[in-house]
Amino acid sequence: MGAGQDPDQLVDRVIGLAGRIDFGRRYYECYASLDERAGGRGYHPDRAELAAVLVETGLDFVYSPRERFFEHTETHGGFEIVMGASFRTSSAEFTLYVTAGDTVAGGPYPRLARQAVQAVDPDFTPEPFAPKLPFANSEQLREGVRFAAALFGEFRDEFVKETPG
């Protein structure tokens, strides 16, 4: 498996692994907790603060000035596992992708969370539909980033355990 990966198989594998680590429930719980406490919004960290917070995760993020997001990429057994982080005033959006050649699976955390939950509960409809993680101060920002990085790490570890090479 790897470069010749069937796209549907990779999508199913990513959603299945997300379900195995309870990605969906945990994401929605983190969103609800942060949203409840975020109260007043309007916190806008600068790029230096964002970079410092991301360094604390132990992951090696690279900033893309053109795209205005941070990205961490790892290669395991012919696959790339990528975590992206994009920040706006008082919210953060994270992405998780697995690529094998031209095949890409995954997406924004809210979509992956929704897909993982709907795999076991097809009637599940989140509200809001695609929630970004909110924050109102630097501590909530750190909490959201630590959470997102931990989910990425757990997903990566499960993926690597079942990937030859």
Phi, psi and chi 1 to 4 in degrees:
 res  aa     phi    psi   chi1   chi2   chi3   chi4
   1 MET       -  154.3  -76.1 -154.3  -57.9      -
   2 GLY   143.7 -118.5      -      -      -      -
   3 ALA   -58.2  -31.4      -      -      -      -
   4 GLY   -93.2   18.7      -      -      -      -
   5 GLN   -60.1  130.8  179.7   76.6   47.9      -
   6 ASP   -67.3  128.5  174.8  -85.4      -      -
   7 PRO   -55.9  -43.9  -24.8   32.8      -      -
   8 ASP   -65.8  -38.0  -68.7  -25.5      -      -
   9 GLN   -63.5  -42.2  -79.4 -176.9  -39.4      -
  10 LEU   -66.7  -42.1 -173.3   58.0      -      -
  11 VAL   -59.6  -48.7  167.8      -      -      -
  12 ASP   -60.9  -39.9  -69.3  -15.0      -      -
  13 ARG   -64.2  -45.1 -177.7  176.0  176.6 -163.2
  14 VAL   -63.0  -45.7  167.0      -      -      -
  15 ILE   -65.5  -41.0  -67.2  169.3      -      -
  16 GLY   -61.9  -43.4      -      -      -      -
  17 LEU   -67.2  -37.9  -72.4  173.4      -      -
  18 ALA   -61.3  -41.0      -      -      -      -
  19 GLY   -64.6  -38.9      -      -      -      -
  20 ARG   -61.4  -34.9 -172.5 -178.6  -50.4  164.1
  21 ILE   -95.8   10.0   64.6  168.5      -      -
  22 ASP    61.2   37.5 -146.6    4.2      -      -
  23 PHE   -53.1  -48.3 -169.2  102.5      -      -
  24 GLY   -62.2  -56.0      -      -      -      -
  25 ARG   -58.0  -45.3  179.6 -167.8   58.8   79.2
  26 ARG   -64.3  -39.6  -67.8  167.9   63.0 -163.3
  27 TYR   -63.8  -47.9 -177.2   82.0      -      -
  28 TYR   -65.6  -34.8  -68.9  115.6      -      -
  29 GLU   -66.8  -42.1  -76.1  178.4   -2.1      -
  30 CYS   -62.9  -45.2 -179.1      -      -      -
  31 TYR   -56.9  -49.0  165.2   77.2      -      -
  32 ALA   -61.6  -42.0      -      -      -      -
  33 SER   -64.4  -47.1  173.1      -      -      -
  34 LEU   -66.8  -41.1  -73.8  169.0      -      -
  35 ASP   -62.6  -39.5 -170.9   53.9      -      -
  36 GLU   -63.9  -36.2 -178.0  179.0  -65.1      -
  37 ARG   -93.8  -15.8  -67.2  178.5  -72.2  131.9
  38 ALA   -66.3  -29.1      -      -      -      -
  39 GLY    44.9 -116.3      -      -      -      -
  40 GLY   -66.8  126.6      -      -      -      -
  41 ARG  -100.3  178.3  -53.1  -87.5  171.7   96.9
  42 GLY   117.4    8.2      -      -      -      -
  43 TYR   -81.3  123.9 -174.8   71.7      -      -
  44 HIS  -127.8   93.4 -171.8   75.5      -      -
  45 PRO   -69.4  146.8   23.0  -28.6      -      -
  46 ASP   -82.6  171.8   62.4   20.8      -      -
  47 ARG   -61.8  -34.9 -168.9  169.5   48.6  176.0
  48 ALA   -64.1  -42.5      -      -      -      -
  49 GLU   -65.4  -42.3  179.6 -179.7    1.2      -
  50 LEU   -61.4  -44.8  -65.0  171.6      -      -
  51 ALA   -61.4  -42.0      -      -      -      -
  52 ALA   -63.6  -41.8      -      -      -      -
  53 VAL   -64.8  -41.7  169.2      -      -      -
  54 LEU   -67.0  -35.3  -70.2  166.9      -      -
  55 VAL   -60.1  -35.9  163.5      -      -      -
  56 GLU   -60.7  -20.1  -67.0  172.2    9.2      -
  57 THR   -74.4  -18.0   67.5      -      -      -
  58 GLY    83.6   -1.0      -      -      -      -
  59 LEU   -94.3  150.8  -59.1  174.4      -      -
  60 ASP   -95.8   95.4 -176.9   28.0      -      -
  61 PHE   -92.2  142.7  -76.0   89.6      -      -
  62 VAL  -116.7  136.0  175.1      -      -      -
  63 TYR   -92.1  134.4 -178.3   70.9      -      -
  64 SER  -106.0  102.7  169.5      -      -      -
  65 PRO   -62.7  -33.2    4.9   -5.8      -      -
  66 ARG   -65.8  -44.9 -179.1  173.4  167.3 -146.5
  67 GLU   -89.6  -16.6  -57.5  -65.5  -29.0      -
  68 ARG    59.4   48.6  -63.0 -171.2  -19.1 -150.8
  69 PHE  -147.4  164.7   68.4   86.1      -      -
  70 PHE  -103.7  148.1  -64.9   86.0      -      -
  71 GLU  -144.0  138.6 -171.8  172.0   83.9      -
  72 HIS  -120.8  130.4  168.7   77.6      -      -
  73 THR  -129.1  135.6  -56.5      -      -      -
  74 GLU  -128.3  149.2  -62.4 -179.0   19.6      -
  75 THR  -114.9  130.7  -57.8      -      -      -
  76 HIS  -142.1  116.5  -60.7  -78.6      -      -
  77 GLY    53.2   43.1      -      -      -      -
  78 GLY    85.3    1.2      -      -      -      -
  79 PHE  -113.9  147.2  -65.6   90.7      -      -
  80 GLU  -105.6  134.2  -78.4 -168.9  -23.4      -
  81 ILE  -115.1  121.8  -54.8  172.7      -      -
  82 VAL  -122.8  133.5 -178.8      -      -      -
  83 MET  -116.0  127.6  178.2 -177.2  172.5      -
  84 GLY  -112.5  153.2      -      -      -      -
  85 ALA  -140.5  126.2      -      -      -      -
  86 SER  -128.6  137.2  174.9      -      -      -
  87 PHE  -124.8  139.1  -59.1   90.5      -      -
  88 ARG  -125.8  178.6  -58.2  -71.2  179.3  -98.2
  89 THR   -58.0  118.5  -61.3      -      -      -
  90 SER    64.6   17.7  -62.1      -      -      -
  91 SER  -153.0  153.2   70.5      -      -      -
  92 ALA  -130.1  138.2      -      -      -      -
  93 GLU  -120.6  130.4 -179.1  172.7   27.0      -
  94 PHE  -116.0  148.9  -59.6   95.9      -      -
  95 THR  -128.4  153.5   56.8      -      -      -
  96 LEU  -138.2  119.5 -170.8  155.7      -      -
  97 TYR  -127.7  147.3  -68.8   97.3      -      -
  98 VAL  -121.0  128.7  176.0      -      -      -
  99 THR  -121.9  146.2   64.3      -      -      -
 100 ALA  -141.9  101.2      -      -      -      -
 101 GLY    64.1 -123.6      -      -      -      -
 102 ASP   -89.0   -2.5  -67.8  -22.0      -      -
 103 THR   -90.3  129.4  -56.9      -      -      -
 104 VAL  -128.4  134.2  179.3      -      -      -
 105 ALA  -135.0  152.3      -      -      -      -
 106 GLY   114.0 -152.7      -      -      -      -
 107 GLY   151.6 -159.8      -      -      -      -
 108 PRO   -61.5  145.4  -21.6   31.7      -      -
 109 TYR   -51.7  -43.9  -85.1   37.3      -      -
 110 PRO   -60.9  -38.6  -23.2   32.2      -      -
 111 ARG   -68.7  -43.9 -175.5  174.4   77.5 -162.4
 112 LEU   -63.5  -39.8 -171.1   54.0      -      -
 113 ALA   -61.1  -47.2      -      -      -      -
 114 ARG   -61.3  -45.0 -175.6  175.1   62.4 -107.4
 115 GLN   -63.4  -40.2  -70.5  172.3  -37.9      -
 116 ALA   -65.1  -41.7      -      -      -      -
 117 VAL   -70.1  -43.5  173.5      -      -      -
 118 GLN   -66.9  -20.0  -73.2  175.1  -25.0      -
 119 ALA   -63.9  -29.2      -      -      -      -
 120 VAL  -107.3  -21.0  -69.6      -      -      -
 121 ASP  -135.8   84.8  179.5    4.3      -      -
 122 PRO   -59.0  -20.8  -18.1   26.8      -      -
 123 ASP   -86.7   -4.0  -64.3  -33.6      -      -
 124 PHE   -64.6  128.9  173.3   74.2      -      -
 125 THR  -132.9  110.4  -56.1      -      -      -
 126 PRO   -72.1  154.4   26.8  -32.9      -      -
 127 GLU  -135.9  115.2 -175.1   60.2   40.6      -
 128 PRO   -68.7  166.7   24.1  -29.9      -      -
 129 PHE   -66.3  -42.2 -171.8   72.2      -      -
 130 ALA  -135.7   71.6      -      -      -      -
 131 PRO   -73.3  129.8   29.2  -34.2      -      -
 132 LYS   -85.3  156.3  -65.7  172.3  178.4   64.1
 133 LEU   -77.7  120.8  -65.7 -176.6      -      -
 134 PRO   -85.2  157.6   30.6  -33.3      -      -
 135 PHE  -153.7  148.3   53.7   85.4      -      -
 136 ALA  -118.1   -4.4      -      -      -      -
 137 ASN  -159.6  176.4   56.3   49.3      -      -
 138 SER   -66.0  -33.1   63.0      -      -      -
 139 GLU   -68.7  -40.8 -173.5   48.5   44.6      -
 140 GLN   -67.9  -35.8  -70.5  173.2    2.0      -
 141 LEU   -58.5  -49.3  167.4   65.0      -      -
 142 ARG   -60.8  -41.5  -82.0 -176.5  167.6   69.6
 143 GLU   -60.4  -46.3 -177.6  179.3  -18.8      -
 144 GLY   -64.6  -41.6      -      -      -      -
 145 VAL   -67.2  -43.7  168.2      -      -      -
 146 ARG   -60.2  -43.7  -78.8 -169.4  -56.1  -98.4
 147 PHE   -60.5  -50.0  168.2   77.5      -      -
 148 ALA   -61.8  -40.6      -      -      -      -
 149 ALA   -67.8  -37.2      -      -      -      -
 150 ALA   -65.3  -42.7      -      -      -      -
 151 LEU   -61.4  -43.8  -92.1 -175.9      -      -
 152 PHE   -58.0  -47.4  170.4   81.7      -      -
 153 GLY   -60.7  -42.5      -      -      -      -
 154 GLU   -66.1  -42.5  -72.4  179.8   46.3      -
 155 PHE   -61.2  -49.1  177.6   89.4      -      -
 156 ARG   -57.0  -45.8  175.0 -154.0   53.5 -140.1
 157 ASP   -61.3  -42.0  -67.1  -11.8      -      -
 158 GLU   -65.9  -41.2  -73.8  -64.7  -46.9      -
 159 PHE   -63.1  -46.0 -169.0   90.4      -      -
 160 VAL   -65.5  -36.9  168.6      -      -      -
 161 LYS   -58.0  -32.9  -88.8 -162.5  -79.2 -170.1
 162 GLU  -109.4   18.1   61.5  178.0   44.1      -
 163 THR  -111.9  118.6  -59.1      -      -      -
 164 PRO   -65.5  148.2   -2.0    7.2      -      -
 165 GLY    92.5      -      -      -      -      -
